[in-house]
Amino acid sequence: MPQLNPSPWFAILVFSWLVFLTIIVPKTLNHTFPNEPSLQKTQTPKTDSWSWPW
């Protein structure tokens, strides 16, 4: 049964992971966002209580 022979499939698996780790990951890590996130204020805004009409 040739489908049980792991040697060609293991080589394909290792080669594909090497390609993934050496080419694709650095390209995605070098991605820069066009709008950098800004810092939020630490103070909470003052909210007024709601007076219900009933």
C-alpha positions as CSV (number, residue, x, y, z in Angstrom):
1,M,0.0,0.0,0.0
2,P,2.0,3.0,-1.2
3,Q,-0.1,5.6,0.7
4,L,1.3,4.3,4.0
5,N,4.8,5.1,3.0
6,P,5.6,8.2,5.0
7,S,8.9,9.2,3.4
8,P,7.6,11.5,0.5
9,W,4.8,13.0,2.7
10,F,7.2,13.8,5.6
11,A,9.6,15.5,3.2
12,I,6.8,17.6,1.7
13,L,5.6,18.5,5.2
14,V,9.0,19.6,6.4
15,F,9.7,21.6,3.2
16,S,6.4,23.4,3.4
17,W,7.0,24.4,7.0
18,L,10.5,25.6,6.2
19,V,9.0,27.7,3.4
20,F,6.3,29.0,5.7
21,L,8.7,29.9,8.5
22,T,11.4,31.5,6.4
23,I,9.4,33.4,3.8
24,I,5.8,34.0,4.9
25,V,6.3,34.8,8.6
26,P,8.9,37.6,8.2
27,K,6.8,39.2,5.5
28,T,3.8,39.3,7.8
29,L,5.8,40.5,10.8
30,N,7.2,43.5,8.8
31,H,3.7,44.7,8.0
32,T,3.1,48.2,9.3
33,F,-0.3,49.7,9.9
34,P,-1.2,52.9,8.1
35,N,-2.8,54.4,11.2
36,E,-1.0,53.8,14.4
37,P,-3.2,53.5,17.5
38,S,-3.3,56.5,19.8
39,L,-3.2,56.4,23.5
40,Q,-6.5,56.7,25.4
41,K,-7.0,59.2,28.2
42,T,-6.8,57.7,31.7
43,Q,-9.5,59.9,33.1
44,T,-13.1,58.8,32.7
45,P,-15.6,61.3,31.4
46,K,-18.1,62.8,33.8
47,T,-21.6,61.5,33.1
48,D,-24.8,63.0,34.3
49,S,-27.5,60.9,35.7
50,W,-30.6,60.4,33.6
51,S,-33.8,61.8,35.0
52,W,-36.6,59.6,33.7
53,P,-39.9,61.4,33.0
54,W,-42.2,58.9,34.8
